[in-house]
Amino acid sequence: MSDHERLLSRLQLYSFVELKVQGDGNCQFRALSHQLYHTPDNHKYLRRQIVNQLKSNPEAYEGYVPMDYADYLKKMAKSGKWGDHITLQAAADAYGLKIFVMTSFKDTCYSEILPNFRKSKGDPPSAEVPRKKK
C-alpha cells in the first residue's frame, strides 16, 4: 500500500476528506487557514500570527529549535518556508485549539497538538479574520 493510499484509508475511517492545497511551502499555513477561516487565502495572516506567538513566547519554543532562534523566526516569517511541529504547536497555543494531524506514517495514524496556553472562556477561538484588499 502506498503512503497516499494509507492516508486515504485513514481519512475514510475517520469520515474525513482529502483537501488538496497548493504545495508552495505554505501548505501547513494554507491548511490551517482553511480549517480556521474556511479558505486557504488567509495563510499569510496566519503565518504572521504564528510567528508573533513564537516571538512573544521564546521560552516555550526555543528549546525545540535546532538552530539560532532569531534565525528561525526570520526563516518562518518568510512566505514559502515549510511549517514544522514547532509552528503547529505555536498555532495551537495562539488560537487555543487542539490540532489533529492525520498522517500516512506506518506506525502513527494521527497526532494531536494540544495548546499549552489556556485562553479564558470569553476569548474567541481565533483572531479577527483579515479583510480582503480590493
Backbone as a chain_set.jsonl record, in Angstrom:
{"seq": "MSDHERLLSRLQLYSFVELKVQGDGNCQFRALSHQLYHTPDNHKYLRRQIVNQLKSNPEAYEGYVPMDYADYLKKMAKSGKWGDHITLQAAADAYGLKIFVMTSFKDTCYSEILPNFRKSKGDPPSAEVPRKKK", "coords": {"N": [[0.843, -1.173, 0.0], [0.589, 2.183, -0.877], [1.882, 5.312, 0.484], [0.036, 7.377, 0.076], [-2.336, 5.963, -0.437], [-2.617, 4.737, 2.057], [-3.043, 6.995, 3.645], [-5.487, 7.943, 2.545], [-7.157, 5.804, 3.223], [-7.158, 6.005, 6.013], [-8.281, 8.524, 6.34], [-10.852, 8.007, 5.401], [-11.704, 6.188, 7.336], [-12.054, 7.859, 9.548], [-14.022, 9.474, 8.624], [-13.186, 11.725, 7.186], [-12.185, 13.991, 4.578], [-9.939, 14.335, 1.834], [-8.15, 17.299, 1.365], [-6.809, 19.142, -1.04], [-4.095, 21.309, -1.133], [-2.212, 24.109, -2.293], [1.1, 23.296, -3.025], [3.388, 24.978, -2.122], [5.217, 25.466, -0.165], [3.878, 26.848, 1.707], [1.951, 25.21, 2.631], [1.189, 24.046, 5.154], [0.276, 26.31, 6.499], [-1.719, 27.157, 4.783], [-3.503, 24.991, 5.016], [-4.194, 25.154, 7.744], [-5.368, 27.694, 7.698], [-7.556, 27.149, 6.069], [-9.037, 25.475, 7.767], [-9.567, 27.184, 9.944], [-10.656, 29.552, 8.833], [-12.132, 28.82, 6.667], [-11.065, 29.092, 4.162], [-8.111, 28.886, 2.211], [-6.843, 31.208, 1.732], [-6.048, 33.028, 3.697], [-3.532, 32.447, 4.584], [-1.116, 33.91, 4.795], [-1.638, 35.859, 6.722], [-2.17, 34.14, 8.877], [0.339, 32.913, 9.166], [1.812, 35.148, 10.052], [0.547, 35.562, 12.538], [1.272, 33.215, 13.872], [4.081, 33.382, 13.873], [4.296, 35.681, 15.438], [3.366, 34.619, 17.843], [5.463, 32.835, 18.378], [7.566, 34.691, 18.673], [6.693, 36.146, 20.891], [6.751, 34.351, 22.969], [9.326, 33.03, 23.56], [10.502, 31.321, 25.445], [8.901, 29.098, 25.508], [9.311, 27.745, 23.134], [11.917, 27.89, 22.106], [13.787, 25.95, 22.981], [13.256, 23.756, 21.397], [14.066, 24.281, 18.891], [16.365, 23.624, 16.383], [18.411, 25.454, 15.716], [19.796, 28.802, 15.641], [17.602, 30.864, 17.403], [16.637, 33.42, 16.638], [17.299, 33.407, 13.93], [15.668, 31.311, 13.11], [13.123, 32.436, 13.525], [13.187, 34.503, 11.614], [13.359, 32.965, 9.299], [10.906, 31.504, 9.419], [9.119, 33.566, 9.115], [9.108, 34.125, 6.473], [7.391, 33.816, 3.425], [6.65, 30.738, 1.876], [8.338, 29.125, 3.289], [8.514, 26.042, 4.84], [6.223, 24.939, 7.328], [6.549, 23.472, 10.615], [6.704, 21.059, 13.339], [6.944, 22.787, 15.442], [5.781, 25.198, 14.619], [3.195, 24.271, 14.368], [2.598, 23.729, 17.063], [2.787, 26.331, 18.08], [0.659, 27.493, 16.703], [-1.526, 26.08, 17.799], [-1.293, 26.996, 20.415], [-1.558, 29.809, 20.094], [-4.158, 30.095, 19.136], [-5.606, 28.656, 20.917], [-6.556, 26.092, 20.44], [-7.091, 22.581, 19.781], [-5.109, 20.737, 17.575], [-5.432, 18.423, 15.054], [-3.653, 16.058, 13.392], [-3.576, 14.091, 10.644], [-1.772, 11.314, 9.487], [0.335, 9.595, 7.067], [2.155, 7.866, 7.96], [3.516, 4.67, 8.755], [3.56, 3.704, 11.418], [2.222, 5.609, 12.909], [-0.889, 6.825, 13.117], [-2.261, 9.243, 13.571], [-1.705, 12.493, 15.04], [-2.125, 14.578, 17.883], [-2.069, 17.951, 18.663], [-1.943, 19.762, 21.443], [-3.034, 22.802, 22.993], [-0.741, 24.728, 24.915], [-1.152, 27.009, 26.278], [-3.767, 28.416, 28.014], [-6.77, 29.853, 26.986], [-8.978, 32.382, 28.161], [-12.424, 31.764, 29.061], [-14.066, 33.613, 27.774], [-12.726, 34.408, 25.516], [-12.495, 34.587, 21.953], [-12.293, 31.804, 19.622], [-10.431, 32.296, 17.658], [-8.329, 34.801, 16.12], [-9.332, 38.044, 14.825], [-10.726, 37.841, 11.606], [-8.891, 38.576, 8.738], [-9.569, 41.182, 6.376], [-10.246, 41.052, 2.884], [-8.231, 42.705, 0.502], [-9.237, 45.215, -1.743]], "CA": [[0.0, 0.0, 0.0], [1.377, 3.419, -0.95], [1.61, 6.276, 1.552], [-1.198, 8.105, -0.239], [-3.446, 5.024, -0.219], [-2.744, 4.585, 3.505], [-3.665, 8.221, 4.136], [-6.892, 7.951, 2.125], [-7.849, 4.799, 4.028], [-7.331, 6.56, 7.355], [-9.251, 9.62, 6.238], [-12.172, 7.382, 5.275], [-12.017, 5.602, 8.639], [-12.495, 8.936, 10.442], [-15.011, 10.272, 7.875], [-12.572, 12.957, 6.71], [-11.906, 14.01, 3.147], [-8.672, 14.946, 1.471], [-8.202, 18.651, 0.833], [-5.537, 19.453, -1.689], [-3.696, 22.711, -1.067], [-1.046, 24.412, -3.12], [2.337, 22.834, -2.415], [4.384, 26.014, -2.382], [5.933, 25.742, 1.074], [2.916, 27.449, 2.629], [0.842, 24.25, 2.727], [0.71, 23.925, 6.531], [-0.447, 27.534, 6.825], [-2.946, 27.124, 3.97], [-4.41, 24.004, 5.61], [-4.711, 25.74, 8.98], [-6.26, 28.785, 7.292], [-8.8, 26.541, 5.597], [-9.797, 24.98, 8.913], [-9.995, 28.29, 10.801], [-11.371, 30.615, 8.119], [-12.845, 28.201, 5.537], [-10.378, 29.45, 2.922], [-6.659, 28.871, 2.379], [-6.321, 32.512, 1.323], [-5.538, 33.808, 4.831], [-2.317, 31.787, 5.078], [-0.078, 34.896, 5.156], [-2.071, 36.401, 8.011], [-1.99, 33.085, 9.86], [1.787, 32.791, 9.382], [2.217, 36.276, 10.905], [0.044, 35.3, 13.887], [2.076, 32.134, 14.45], [5.417, 33.934, 14.14], [4.138, 36.56, 16.603], [3.292, 33.734, 19.008], [6.83, 32.36, 18.609], [8.358, 35.827, 19.163], [6.195, 36.581, 22.198], [6.936, 33.297, 23.976], [10.502, 32.228, 23.182], [10.795, 30.299, 26.452], [8.08, 27.911, 25.241], [9.636, 27.089, 21.857], [13.335, 27.991, 21.756], [14.492, 24.702, 23.265], [12.935, 22.75, 20.381], [14.548, 24.762, 17.592], [17.736, 23.144, 16.212], [19.252, 26.496, 15.127], [19.647, 30.061, 16.352], [16.166, 31.168, 17.451], [16.372, 34.623, 15.827], [17.345, 32.97, 12.526], [14.462, 30.508, 12.898], [11.995, 33.368, 13.402], [13.302, 35.16, 10.297], [13.022, 31.949, 8.296], [9.473, 31.193, 9.481], [8.351, 34.748, 8.7], [9.141, 34.208, 5.008], [6.447, 33.008, 2.655], [7.273, 29.631, 1.16], [9.113, 28.277, 4.208], [7.664, 24.981, 5.389], [5.95, 24.883, 8.752], [7.04, 22.254, 11.263], [5.989, 20.739, 14.575], [7.006, 23.955, 16.326], [4.751, 26.14, 14.174], [1.901, 23.677, 14.727], [2.387, 23.968, 18.495], [2.534, 27.765, 18.246], [-0.704, 27.737, 16.215], [-2.435, 25.566, 18.829], [-1.197, 27.9, 21.559], [-2.064, 31.137, 19.735], [-5.599, 30.053, 18.924], [-6.247, 27.913, 21.994], [-7.285, 24.994, 19.808], [-6.414, 21.306, 19.537], [-4.87, 20.48, 16.151], [-5.441, 16.992, 14.763], [-2.889, 15.842, 12.163], [-3.658, 12.729, 10.118], [-0.526, 11.017, 8.786], [0.441, 8.364, 6.282], [3.225, 7.068, 8.551], [3.086, 3.306, 9.066], [3.408, 3.479, 12.853], [1.468, 6.681, 13.55], [-2.08, 7.157, 12.341], [-2.521, 10.671, 13.724], [-1.187, 13.117, 16.252], [-2.888, 15.711, 18.389], [-1.265, 19.009, 19.258], [-2.795, 20.444, 22.415], [-2.498, 24.113, 23.371], [-0.087, 24.833, 26.219], [-1.654, 28.226, 26.903], [-5.233, 28.401, 28.101], [-7.474, 31.111, 26.766], [-10.113, 32.499, 29.078], [-13.662, 31.293, 28.436], [-14.67, 34.654, 26.957], [-11.938, 34.678, 24.312], [-12.924, 33.887, 20.742], [-11.359, 30.735, 19.278], [-9.391, 32.75, 16.744], [-8.214, 36.249, 15.968], [-10.217, 38.631, 13.818], [-10.431, 37.415, 10.241], [-8.478, 39.717, 7.924], [-10.424, 41.511, 5.232], [-9.566, 41.023, 1.591], [-7.985, 44.006, -0.112], [-9.955, 45.375, -3.015]], "C": [[0.896, 1.246, 0.0], [1.026, 4.331, 0.232], [0.283, 6.989, 1.318], [-2.423, 7.218, -0.033], [-3.702, 4.828, 1.281], [-3.439, 5.814, 4.102], [-5.152, 8.262, 3.785], [-7.724, 6.963, 2.935], [-8.128, 5.33, 5.435], [-8.342, 7.708, 7.358], [-10.67, 9.066, 6.196], [-12.625, 6.803, 6.623], [-12.584, 6.643, 9.605], [-13.541, 9.85, 9.798], [-14.481, 11.655, 7.513], [-12.409, 12.864, 5.205], [-10.577, 14.712, 2.914], [-8.931, 16.337, 0.905], [-6.838, 18.951, 0.241], [-5.297, 20.951, -1.589], [-2.44, 22.887, -1.898], [0.227, 24.032, -2.371], [3.491, 23.779, -2.673], [5.218, 26.351, -1.151], [5.045, 26.394, 2.12], [1.792, 26.478, 2.979], [0.316, 24.092, 4.149], [-0.158, 25.133, 6.9], [-1.742, 27.642, 6.017], [-3.964, 26.154, 4.576], [-5.012, 24.534, 6.912], [-5.694, 26.866, 8.677], [-7.601, 28.233, 6.827], [-9.661, 26.082, 6.775], [-10.335, 26.111, 9.795], [-10.935, 29.267, 10.106], [-12.152, 30.118, 6.903], [-12.31, 28.655, 4.182], [-8.877, 29.369, 3.173], [-6.029, 30.248, 2.159], [-5.757, 33.361, 2.455], [-4.236, 33.244, 5.394], [-1.235, 32.776, 5.477], [-0.385, 35.514, 6.513], [-1.811, 35.379, 9.116], [-0.508, 32.89, 10.176], [2.264, 33.912, 10.306], [1.773, 36.054, 12.353], [0.904, 34.249, 14.593], [3.479, 32.627, 14.775], [5.357, 34.893, 15.328], [4.049, 35.752, 17.893], [4.69, 33.231, 19.373], [7.708, 33.463, 19.192], [7.977, 36.202, 20.589], [6.477, 35.588, 23.319], [8.152, 32.429, 23.678], [10.808, 31.108, 24.166], [10.02, 29.006, 26.201], [8.573, 27.106, 24.041], [11.135, 26.979, 21.567], [14.1, 26.686, 21.937], [14.261, 23.604, 22.237], [13.468, 23.105, 18.997], [16.015, 24.386, 17.432], [18.669, 24.15, 15.53], [19.089, 27.745, 15.981], [18.186, 30.512, 16.269], [15.808, 32.39, 16.612], [16.375, 34.273, 14.343], [16.104, 32.145, 12.175], [13.249, 31.411, 12.699], [12.013, 34.084, 12.055], [12.895, 34.198, 9.188], [11.518, 31.704, 8.261], [8.604, 32.366, 9.037], [8.255, 34.858, 7.181], [8.123, 33.272, 4.367], [7.208, 31.915, 1.919], [8.129, 28.737, 2.034], [8.164, 27.301, 4.896], [7.457, 25.16, 6.885], [6.437, 23.552, 9.309], [6.233, 21.996, 12.537], [5.959, 21.924, 15.539], [5.949, 24.979, 15.922], [3.352, 25.583, 14.44], [1.592, 23.905, 16.21], [2.07, 25.434, 18.751], [1.13, 28.131, 17.77], [-1.725, 27.268, 17.253], [-2.459, 26.507, 20.031], [-1.835, 29.254, 21.267], [-3.584, 31.161, 19.649], [-6.349, 29.283, 20.009], [-7.043, 26.719, 21.505], [-6.432, 23.739, 19.711], [-6.283, 21.13, 18.03], [-4.692, 18.977, 15.977], [-4.752, 16.802, 13.412], [-2.97, 14.368, 11.782], [-2.387, 12.484, 9.306], [-0.649, 9.76, 7.927], [1.564, 7.475, 6.825], [2.694, 5.687, 8.931], [2.751, 3.13, 10.542], [2.548, 4.515, 13.572], [0.312, 7.092, 12.666], [-2.361, 8.662, 12.389], [-1.801, 11.189, 14.956], [-2.078, 14.295, 16.609], [-1.917, 16.693, 19.016], [-2.206, 19.803, 20.156], [-2.198, 21.796, 22.773], [-1.885, 24.066, 24.77], [-0.579, 26.045, 26.99], [-3.168, 28.169, 26.891], [-5.776, 29.791, 27.831], [-8.612, 31.167, 27.777], [-11.387, 32.136, 28.332], [-14.29, 32.327, 27.517], [-13.931, 34.937, 25.664], [-12.506, 33.944, 23.11], [-11.898, 32.827, 20.375], [-10.262, 31.167, 18.325], [-9.403, 34.264, 16.68], [-9.173, 36.74, 14.892], [-9.777, 38.207, 12.422], [-10.032, 38.635, 9.428], [-9.434, 39.94, 6.759], [-9.6, 41.482, 3.964], [-9.396, 42.436, 1.08], [-8.688, 44.062, -1.447], [-9.021, 45.825, -4.102]], "O": [[1.84, 1.342, 0.784], [0.005, 4.142, 0.892], [-0.499, 7.182, 2.248], [-3.439, 7.677, 0.491], [-4.85, 4.762, 1.72], [-4.314, 5.686, 4.958], [-5.982, 8.582, 4.636], [-8.867, 7.253, 3.29], [-9.213, 5.123, 5.978], [-9.154, 7.832, 8.275], [-11.572, 9.577, 6.86], [-13.793, 6.921, 6.995], [-13.486, 6.344, 10.388], [-13.902, 10.881, 10.367], [-15.224, 12.637, 7.528], [-12.487, 11.779, 4.629], [-10.155, 15.566, 3.694], [-9.818, 16.527, 0.072], [-5.836, 19.005, 0.954], [-6.167, 21.758, -1.914], [-1.707, 21.934, -2.165], [0.405, 24.408, -1.213], [4.454, 23.431, -3.357], [5.853, 27.404, -1.099], [5.419, 26.483, 3.289], [0.786, 26.882, 3.563], [-0.898, 24.012, 4.339], [-1.2, 24.985, 7.537], [-2.744, 28.158, 6.511], [-5.154, 26.464, 4.64], [-6.21, 24.378, 7.151], [-6.734, 26.978, 9.326], [-8.654, 28.783, 7.151], [-10.876, 26.28, 6.774], [-11.438, 26.006, 10.332], [-11.892, 29.752, 10.708], [-12.765, 30.914, 6.19], [-13.021, 28.606, 3.178], [-8.417, 29.749, 4.25], [-4.83, 30.43, 2.372], [-5.048, 34.331, 2.189], [-3.874, 33.523, 6.537], [-0.492, 32.507, 6.421], [0.504, 35.672, 7.35], [-1.286, 35.727, 10.174], [-0.143, 32.719, 11.339], [3.03, 33.664, 11.238], [2.531, 36.323, 13.285], [1.22, 34.389, 15.775], [4.01, 32.321, 15.843], [6.278, 34.915, 16.145], [4.596, 36.156, 18.919], [5.054, 33.207, 20.548], [8.504, 33.212, 20.097], [8.84, 36.537, 21.399], [6.443, 35.953, 24.494], [8.021, 31.212, 23.554], [11.316, 30.059, 23.771], [10.443, 27.936, 26.638], [8.287, 25.913, 23.938], [11.566, 26.069, 20.857], [14.968, 26.358, 21.128], [15.0, 22.619, 22.211], [13.338, 22.328, 18.051], [16.839, 24.784, 18.256], [19.611, 23.753, 14.844], [18.321, 27.742, 16.943], [17.603, 30.536, 15.185], [14.777, 32.392, 15.94], [15.551, 34.781, 13.582], [15.558, 32.268, 11.078], [12.439, 31.176, 11.803], [10.968, 34.251, 11.426], [12.178, 34.57, 8.258], [10.918, 31.697, 7.187], [7.462, 32.163, 8.624], [7.42, 35.598, 6.66], [8.016, 32.099, 4.724], [8.297, 32.156, 1.398], [8.602, 27.697, 1.576], [7.144, 27.696, 5.461], [8.389, 25.489, 7.619], [6.706, 22.617, 8.555], [5.209, 22.637, 12.776], [5.047, 22.041, 16.357], [5.292, 25.565, 16.783], [2.424, 26.346, 14.708], [0.462, 24.235, 16.569], [1.187, 25.75, 19.547], [0.479, 28.987, 18.369], [-2.682, 27.984, 17.55], [-3.519, 26.779, 20.595], [-2.569, 29.788, 22.098], [-4.219, 32.138, 20.045], [-7.58, 29.259, 20.022], [-8.076, 26.372, 22.077], [-5.211, 23.813, 19.576], [-7.243, 21.351, 17.292], [-3.896, 18.347, 16.673], [-5.216, 17.327, 12.4], [-2.487, 13.503, 12.513], [-1.971, 13.341, 8.526], [-1.597, 8.984, 8.047], [1.891, 6.451, 6.225], [1.554, 5.556, 9.376], [1.764, 2.477, 10.881], [2.183, 4.313, 14.73], [0.515, 7.647, 11.586], [-2.663, 9.275, 11.365], [-1.348, 10.418, 15.802], [-2.695, 14.919, 15.746], [-1.05, 16.312, 19.802], [-3.148, 20.437, 19.681], [-0.976, 21.927, 22.85], [-2.433, 23.449, 25.684], [-0.442, 26.107, 28.212], [-3.776, 27.9, 25.854], [-5.296, 30.779, 28.385], [-9.141, 30.137, 28.195], [-11.426, 32.195, 27.103], [-14.982, 31.959, 26.567], [-14.454, 35.637, 24.797], [-12.95, 32.803, 23.231], [-10.74, 32.936, 20.775], [-9.255, 30.47, 18.193], [-10.346, 34.921, 17.121], [-9.75, 35.949, 14.145], [-8.587, 38.219, 12.107], [-10.753, 39.633, 9.423], [-10.028, 38.999, 6.232], [-8.421, 41.835, 3.958], [-10.296, 43.266, 1.204], [-8.729, 43.08, -2.188], [-9.446, 46.013, -5.242]]}, "num_chains": 1, "name": "protein.A"}
